[in-house]
Amino acid sequence: MSSLEPEPSTLFKYVDLSLPLDVDSPILGHTRKRMNPPPPNFTKSKRPKIAFGPRPSLGAGTPPTRAEDPELWEVHDAVLRADSTGTHFALCIRFAFDQILDGQRTGRWDVTQLSKTEKTHIGTLVEIWLQREFQFEDGHHLDFAISGIDVDCKWSQNIYEWEIPLEMYSDRNEIALVVWANEDTARWAAGLVRIAESVLKPMGKQRDKKRRLNDTGIDSILWIFREQPMIRNVLNEHQSVAARLAAQNSGQAAVNLLFREVQGRLINQSTIATAAQQIDASKRARDARRHLASEGILVLGPYQAHAAIAAELGLPRPGRSQFVSARVTPFSDGDSGDSAEIDGTSWRLAIESDPVIAAPRLPKVSW
């Protein structure tokens, strides 16, 4: 070791990593202040382009057959073996969005509230979550090795605008896993394409020499999942409610408002955390059950007994880290439709004209 290099044991000896108690910080403040982020931007130039999935083929090209590109098809089949319905893939995309929005700390819920740097990082997070979920090995030259075949993961918030670097086709025509999702249309898609000169637009003036797919390349994509429903943050559909949540004085008031205003829809843990802006967001959800009972509102959580009640009432069944709320009223003679027995009495979903009656006590749950 050079005499100029510090001993490893003393490397941090004289570095004070603590924040003095008398110094405030937006991140580590004495009191946690709720964040009220700037409102989303709804101009077309600031939002991802509206799309619901891959367009019909223009006839410029076709995906290769199994005989023409067995490696591409092996990757295709390996992904489907691991995730035949796309459920795990959809979760990875949702996790990537939620992580970059960081609603618990920022109160944000819309992609236009992100900085330019944060937007460019979404693709990295999609790649990271896919590798975690599917346990893909590191590629020899590219992001992943799927069934021993190198694959590079490419993300774009606008479909067909994936940026392809020179190394993907200079020495060997590599395989790209192209991924796209749009929160406004609640759709996502993922496919595979073999990168070659013939599937790329001409080189532009970009310093990094990245290129996009031409019509032949777009039509050559072997889609694994197309026009899939995205797991939504319901605040995207309820923008006015989202703005009101951020303006609440406390996390509990915000979560109560969320369950009061957004009924009959599955609400994910990340959405609750965005409303609460607290670490213990699940506790705020459980406490909302008690606070809203006098308004006749049930808050059903990720438990088998609650999921059964939700199904009997005609509500979506909450899964892991999900909740659903609804106002209920006693089921009377002459009523028709779905009903559930709760605390020894039959209940149904209330309609606007029904009087407000306190919600029944839900069964004790462990799972």
C-alpha positions as CSV (number, residue, x, y, z in Angstrom):
1,M,0.0,0.0,0.0
2,S,1.3,3.4,-0.9
3,S,2.3,5.7,1.9
4,L,-0.2,8.2,0.6
5,E,-3.1,5.9,0.9
6,P,-4.9,5.8,4.3
7,E,-5.1,2.6,6.3
8,P,-8.6,1.0,5.8
9,S,-9.3,1.0,9.5
10,T,-8.7,4.8,9.7
11,L,-10.3,5.8,6.5
12,F,-13.4,7.3,8.2
13,K,-11.7,8.0,11.5
14,Y,-12.0,11.8,11.2
15,V,-15.2,12.0,9.2
16,D,-18.3,13.1,11.1
17,L,-21.3,11.6,9.3
18,S,-23.9,12.8,11.8
19,L,-26.2,15.9,11.4
20,P,-26.0,18.2,14.4
21,L,-29.2,18.3,16.5
22,D,-29.5,22.1,16.0
23,V,-29.4,21.9,12.2
24,D,-32.7,21.4,10.4
25,S,-32.9,19.4,7.1
26,P,-35.7,18.8,4.6
27,I,-34.9,15.1,4.7
28,L,-34.1,14.7,8.4
29,G,-36.1,17.6,10.0
30,H,-37.1,17.8,13.6
31,T,-40.7,17.4,12.6
32,R,-41.8,15.6,9.4
33,K,-43.6,18.1,7.2
34,R,-46.2,17.0,4.7
35,M,-45.2,17.7,1.1
36,N,-47.5,19.4,-1.4
37,P,-45.9,18.7,-4.8
38,P,-46.6,20.9,-7.8
39,P,-49.7,19.8,-9.7
40,P,-49.3,17.5,-12.7
41,N,-48.9,19.0,-16.2
42,F,-51.6,18.0,-18.6
43,T,-50.2,19.6,-21.8
44,K,-49.5,17.0,-24.5
45,S,-45.9,18.0,-24.8
46,K,-45.3,17.1,-21.1
47,R,-47.1,13.8,-21.0
48,P,-46.3,10.4,-22.6
49,K,-48.0,9.9,-26.0
50,I,-51.4,8.3,-25.8
51,A,-51.2,4.6,-26.8
52,F,-53.0,1.4,-25.8
53,G,-50.4,-1.1,-27.2
54,P,-48.6,-2.1,-30.3
55,R,-50.1,-0.9,-33.6
56,P,-51.2,-3.3,-36.3
57,S,-48.4,-4.4,-38.6
58,L,-47.7,-2.2,-41.6
59,G,-46.4,-5.2,-43.5
60,A,-42.8,-3.9,-43.5
61,G,-41.6,-7.0,-41.6
62,T,-42.6,-10.0,-39.6
63,P,-41.2,-11.6,-36.4
64,P,-38.8,-14.4,-37.2
65,T,-40.0,-18.0,-37.1
66,R,-38.6,-20.5,-34.5
67,A,-36.4,-21.9,-37.3
68,E,-35.1,-18.5,-38.3
69,D,-34.2,-17.3,-34.8
70,P,-34.3,-20.1,-32.2
71,E,-32.5,-18.0,-29.6
72,L,-35.1,-15.2,-29.7
73,W,-37.8,-17.8,-29.3
74,E,-36.0,-19.5,-26.4
75,V,-36.0,-16.2,-24.5
76,H,-39.7,-15.7,-25.4
77,D,-40.6,-19.1,-24.1
78,A,-38.4,-18.8,-20.9
79,V,-40.2,-15.6,-19.9
80,L,-43.6,-17.2,-20.5
81,R,-42.6,-20.2,-18.5
82,A,-41.8,-18.0,-15.6
83,D,-44.8,-15.7,-16.0
84,S,-47.6,-17.1,-18.2
85,T,-50.1,-14.3,-17.4
86,G,-47.7,-11.3,-17.2
87,T,-48.7,-10.7,-13.6
88,H,-45.1,-10.6,-12.3
89,F,-44.0,-8.4,-15.2
90,A,-46.8,-6.0,-14.4
91,L,-45.7,-5.8,-10.8
92,C,-42.2,-5.0,-11.7
93,I,-43.4,-2.0,-13.8
94,R,-45.6,-0.8,-11.0
95,F,-42.8,-1.1,-8.5
96,A,-40.5,0.9,-10.8
97,F,-43.0,3.7,-11.1
98,D,-43.8,3.7,-7.4
99,Q,-40.1,3.8,-6.4
100,I,-39.3,6.8,-8.6
101,L,-42.4,8.7,-7.6
102,D,-41.5,8.0,-3.9
103,G,-45.0,9.2,-2.8
104,Q,-44.3,8.4,0.8
105,R,-41.6,11.1,1.0
106,T,-42.7,13.4,-1.8
107,G,-46.5,13.2,-2.1
108,R,-46.2,12.7,-5.9
109,W,-48.5,10.5,-8.0
110,D,-48.0,11.6,-11.6
111,V,-45.1,11.1,-14.0
112,T,-45.0,14.8,-14.9
113,Q,-44.1,15.7,-11.3
114,L,-40.8,14.0,-11.9
115,S,-37.6,15.8,-12.8
116,K,-36.0,15.1,-16.1
117,T,-33.2,13.1,-14.4
118,E,-35.8,11.0,-12.6
119,K,-37.7,10.2,-15.8
120,T,-34.6,8.8,-17.4
121,H,-34.1,6.5,-14.4
122,I,-37.4,4.7,-14.8
123,G,-35.9,2.3,-17.3
124,T,-33.1,1.4,-14.9
125,L,-35.6,0.6,-12.2
126,V,-37.7,-1.5,-14.6
127,E,-34.5,-3.5,-15.4
128,I,-33.6,-3.9,-11.7
129,W,-37.1,-5.1,-10.7
130,L,-37.3,-7.6,-13.6
131,Q,-33.9,-9.0,-12.6
132,R,-35.0,-9.3,-9.0
133,E,-38.3,-10.8,-9.7
134,F,-37.2,-13.3,-12.4
135,Q,-33.7,-14.0,-11.0
136,F,-32.2,-13.4,-14.3
137,E,-28.4,-13.8,-14.3
138,D,-26.1,-11.0,-15.4
139,G,-25.4,-11.1,-19.1
140,H,-21.9,-11.5,-20.5
141,H,-22.1,-8.2,-22.4
142,L,-25.7,-7.1,-21.9
143,D,-28.2,-6.6,-19.0
144,F,-29.5,-10.2,-18.6
145,A,-28.7,-13.8,-19.5
146,I,-32.1,-15.5,-20.1
147,S,-31.6,-19.3,-20.7
148,G,-27.9,-18.4,-21.1
149,I,-28.7,-15.9,-23.9
150,D,-27.6,-12.3,-23.6
151,V,-30.5,-9.8,-23.6
152,D,-30.5,-6.0,-23.2
153,C,-33.5,-4.4,-21.5
154,K,-34.8,-1.2,-23.2
155,W,-37.5,1.0,-21.8
156,S,-39.4,3.9,-23.3
157,Q,-42.4,5.9,-22.0
158,N,-43.4,6.4,-25.6
159,I,-44.0,3.1,-27.5
160,Y,-41.4,2.5,-30.3
161,E,-39.0,5.2,-29.0
162,W,-36.5,2.8,-27.6
163,E,-32.9,4.0,-28.0
164,I,-30.6,1.3,-29.4
165,P,-26.8,1.8,-28.7
166,L,-24.1,0.9,-31.3
167,E,-22.8,-2.0,-29.3
168,M,-26.0,-4.0,-29.9
169,Y,-25.3,-4.4,-33.6
170,S,-21.7,-3.5,-34.2
171,D,-20.1,-6.8,-33.4
172,R,-23.1,-9.1,-33.1
173,N,-26.8,-8.6,-33.7
174,E,-28.1,-8.7,-30.1
175,I,-31.6,-9.3,-28.6
176,A,-33.4,-6.4,-27.0
177,L,-36.3,-6.8,-24.5
178,V,-38.4,-3.7,-25.3
179,V,-40.7,-2.6,-22.6
180,W,-43.3,0.2,-22.6
181,A,-46.1,1.4,-20.2
182,N,-48.5,4.3,-20.0
183,E,-50.3,5.2,-16.8
184,D,-52.8,7.4,-18.6
185,T,-54.1,4.5,-20.7
186,A,-53.2,1.9,-18.1
187,R,-51.5,-0.3,-20.6
188,W,-48.1,-2.0,-21.0
189,A,-46.3,-4.2,-23.4
190,A,-43.1,-6.2,-23.8
191,G,-41.5,-7.9,-26.7
192,L,-38.2,-9.1,-28.2
193,V,-36.4,-7.9,-31.3
194,R,-33.1,-8.9,-32.9
195,I,-31.2,-5.7,-33.5
196,A,-29.5,-5.3,-36.9
197,E,-28.9,-2.5,-39.4
198,S,-32.0,-3.5,-41.3
199,V,-34.4,-2.8,-38.4
200,L,-32.9,0.6,-37.4
201,K,-33.5,4.2,-38.6
202,P,-30.5,6.0,-40.2
203,M,-27.9,7.3,-37.8
204,G,-28.7,10.8,-36.5
205,K,-26.5,13.5,-35.1
206,Q,-26.6,12.2,-31.5
207,R,-23.2,12.0,-29.9
208,D,-24.0,8.6,-28.3
209,K,-25.0,7.2,-31.8
210,K,-28.2,5.7,-30.5
211,R,-30.9,4.8,-33.0
212,R,-34.6,3.9,-33.0
213,L,-36.4,1.1,-34.8
214,N,-37.8,1.6,-38.3
215,D,-41.1,0.2,-39.5
216,T,-39.4,-3.1,-40.4
217,G,-38.0,-3.3,-36.8
218,I,-41.3,-2.5,-35.3
219,D,-43.1,-5.1,-37.3
220,S,-40.4,-7.6,-36.5
221,I,-41.0,-7.4,-32.7
222,L,-42.0,-10.8,-31.3
223,W,-44.4,-9.6,-28.6
224,I,-44.5,-11.6,-25.4
225,F,-47.2,-9.4,-23.8
226,R,-49.2,-6.8,-25.7
227,E,-52.0,-4.4,-24.6
228,Q,-51.8,-5.7,-21.0
229,P,-53.6,-3.8,-18.2
230,M,-51.3,-1.9,-16.0
231,I,-51.6,-2.0,-12.2
232,R,-52.8,1.6,-11.6
233,N,-52.2,4.1,-8.9
234,V,-55.8,5.2,-8.6
235,L,-54.7,8.7,-7.9
236,N,-54.1,9.1,-11.7
237,E,-57.8,8.5,-12.2
238,H,-58.8,10.8,-9.4
239,Q,-56.5,13.8,-9.9
240,S,-58.7,16.2,-7.9
241,V,-58.8,13.8,-5.0
242,A,-55.0,13.4,-5.2
243,A,-54.5,17.2,-4.9
244,R,-56.8,17.3,-1.9
245,L,-54.9,14.5,-0.2
246,A,-51.6,16.4,-0.4
247,A,-53.3,19.5,1.2
248,Q,-54.5,17.6,4.3
249,N,-52.9,18.5,7.6
250,S,-52.2,14.9,8.7
251,G,-51.5,11.5,7.2
252,Q,-54.6,10.0,8.9
253,A,-56.9,12.7,7.5
254,A,-55.5,12.1,4.0
255,V,-56.0,8.3,4.2
256,N,-59.5,8.8,5.6
257,L,-60.3,11.1,2.7
258,L,-58.8,8.6,0.2
259,F,-61.1,5.7,1.4
260,R,-64.1,8.1,1.6
261,E,-63.7,9.4,-1.9
262,V,-62.4,6.4,-3.8
263,Q,-64.8,3.6,-3.1
264,G,-65.1,0.2,-4.8
265,R,-61.6,0.3,-6.2
266,L,-58.5,-1.6,-5.2
267,I,-56.1,0.7,-3.5
268,N,-52.4,-0.3,-3.3
269,Q,-50.0,0.1,-0.5
270,S,-48.1,2.7,-2.5
271,T,-51.2,4.8,-3.0
272,I,-51.9,4.7,0.8
273,A,-48.3,5.7,1.5
274,T,-48.6,8.6,-1.0
275,A,-51.6,9.8,0.9
276,A,-50.2,9.3,4.4
277,Q,-46.6,10.4,3.7
278,Q,-45.7,8.2,6.6
279,I,-43.7,5.1,7.2
280,D,-46.6,3.3,8.9
281,A,-49.1,3.8,6.1
282,S,-50.7,0.4,6.8
283,K,-51.6,1.5,10.3
284,R,-53.2,4.6,8.9
285,A,-55.3,2.3,6.7
286,R,-56.3,0.1,9.6
287,D,-57.2,3.2,11.7
288,A,-59.3,4.6,8.8
289,R,-61.6,1.6,9.3
290,R,-62.4,2.8,12.8
291,H,-62.7,6.5,11.8
292,L,-65.0,5.9,8.9
293,A,-67.3,3.3,10.6
294,S,-69.7,6.0,11.7
295,E,-70.1,7.0,8.1
296,G,-71.1,3.5,7.2
297,I,-67.8,2.8,5.3
298,L,-66.1,-0.5,5.4
299,V,-62.3,-0.7,4.8
300,L,-61.5,-4.2,3.8
301,G,-57.8,-5.3,3.8
302,P,-55.5,-8.1,2.6
303,Y,-57.0,-10.9,4.6
304,Q,-58.9,-14.0,3.5
305,A,-62.0,-13.1,5.6
306,H,-62.1,-9.5,4.2
307,A,-61.6,-10.8,0.7
308,A,-64.5,-13.2,1.1
309,I,-66.8,-10.3,2.3
310,A,-65.6,-8.1,-0.6
311,A,-66.5,-10.9,-3.1
312,E,-69.9,-11.4,-1.6
313,L,-70.7,-7.7,-1.8
314,G,-69.6,-7.6,-5.5
315,L,-66.4,-5.7,-4.8
316,P,-63.0,-6.6,-6.1
317,R,-61.1,-8.9,-3.7
318,P,-58.1,-7.2,-2.1
319,G,-54.8,-9.1,-2.6
320,R,-51.5,-8.6,-1.0
321,S,-51.0,-5.0,0.2
322,Q,-54.4,-3.9,-1.1
323,F,-57.5,-2.4,0.4
324,V,-61.0,-1.6,-0.9
325,S,-63.6,0.6,0.8
326,A,-67.4,0.9,0.4
327,R,-70.4,2.3,2.2
328,V,-72.9,-0.4,3.3
329,T,-76.4,-0.6,4.6
330,P,-78.4,-3.5,6.1
331,F,-80.0,-5.9,3.6
332,S,-83.8,-5.6,4.0
333,D,-86.7,-7.8,2.8
334,G,-87.3,-7.0,-0.8
335,D,-83.7,-6.0,-1.5
336,S,-82.0,-7.8,-4.4
337,G,-78.4,-8.2,-5.4
338,D,-75.2,-9.1,-3.6
339,S,-75.1,-9.2,0.2
340,A,-72.7,-10.4,2.9
341,E,-73.2,-11.6,6.4
342,I,-71.1,-9.4,8.7
343,D,-71.2,-9.6,12.5
344,G,-74.4,-11.7,12.3
345,T,-76.4,-9.4,10.0
346,S,-76.8,-9.2,6.2
347,W,-75.4,-6.1,4.5
348,R,-75.4,-4.8,0.9
349,L,-73.6,-1.9,-0.8
350,A,-75.4,1.4,-0.1
351,I,-76.7,3.7,-2.8
352,E,-76.8,7.5,-2.5
353,S,-80.4,7.7,-1.2
354,D,-79.8,5.2,1.6
355,P,-79.5,6.8,5.1
356,V,-76.1,6.6,6.7
357,I,-75.9,3.7,9.2
358,A,-72.7,2.8,11.1
359,A,-70.8,0.0,9.5
360,P,-70.7,-3.4,11.1
361,R,-67.7,-4.7,13.0
362,L,-65.5,-6.8,10.8
363,P,-64.2,-10.2,11.9
364,K,-60.9,-10.5,13.7
365,V,-58.2,-11.5,11.2
366,S,-54.7,-12.9,11.2
367,W,-54.5,-13.8,7.5
